[in-house]
Amino acid sequence: MEDLRLYCDEMAAQLKDWEAKFERLKVKARSAEGETELEMKDEINFLNLKKGAVEGKLRDLRIASDETCQLLQEDLKEAMTDLEKSFQDAMSKFW
């Protein structure tokens, strides 16, 4: 269980890193104009939904029984990878 706690702490730290990246994207969106600003805000909302899903999976993993930990860990890793890809896609559109 100690390994699981460390894994969860690592994922939580990654989410904090993502929060800083989101803030940079939000600043960029505020300085954009017109259609680009709207597109960026849509992307930010989409990313926030994905981040919320990752946070929920992390909460589930923290309280999971031993039998479900492996499945939840894989699910969380997949969600983090999806969040990272989506963020990279958003960044490539606007930078």
N, C-alpha and C positions, 0 to 999 in steps of 0.2 A: 504493500500500500504506500510505502514511502516513495517508491518510483512513480506511482500515480500522482501523488501530491506534487512531486518535483515537475512532472510533465505538465500538470495543470498550471503550476506557477509559471512555467516557461511559456505556455500558451497565453496566459494572462499578460505576461510581459510583452509578447508579440502584439497583442491587441492594443496595449498602450502605445507601442510604436506606430501602429496603424492610425491611432487617434491623432498623433502629431502629423502624419502624412495627410490625413483628411483635412486637418486645419489648414495646411498649406493649399490644398485644393479649394477649400472654401474661400480663402483670401483671394486666390486667383479668380474665382467665380465672381466675387464682389467687384473686382476691377474690370471684368469683362463687360461687354455691352450687347444689347439686343439679343439676337437668336443664340449667340454663343453663351451668354449668361444663362439663358433658360436651359440650354442643353447641359451646361455644367451643373446647374442645380438639379436637373433630373438625374444625372449621373451620381451626384452626391447622395440623393435620396435612395437610389438603387443600391449604392454601396453601403449606406446605413442599414438598409434592410438585411443585406448579407451579413454585415457585422453583427447585427442583432441576433441573427440565426446562429452565428458562431458563438456568441456569448451564451445563448441558451444551451447549446450543445456542451459548452464548457461547464455550465452549472449542472447539467444532467450528469456529466462525467464525474464531477466532484462528489455527488451523492449516490453514485451507482454501486450496485453490488458487484462482487468479484466476477460473477458469471457474465455480466454485461459490459464490463470495462473494456475489453478488447474491441468489441463491436463499436462502442461509443468512441473509443480512441480513434479508430479508423474513420468513423463518420466525421469527427472533429477535424482530423487531418485533411480530409477531402474538402470540407467546408472552408478551411483556412486557405487551401490551395486555390479554390474557386474565388475566394475574396481577393487573394493576391493577383490572380489573373485579371479579374474584373477591374481592379485598381490600376494595373499596368495598362489595360486597354483604355481606361479613362484618361490616364496621364498622356498616353500617346496621341489622343485626340486633341488635347488642349495645350500641349507643350511643344 
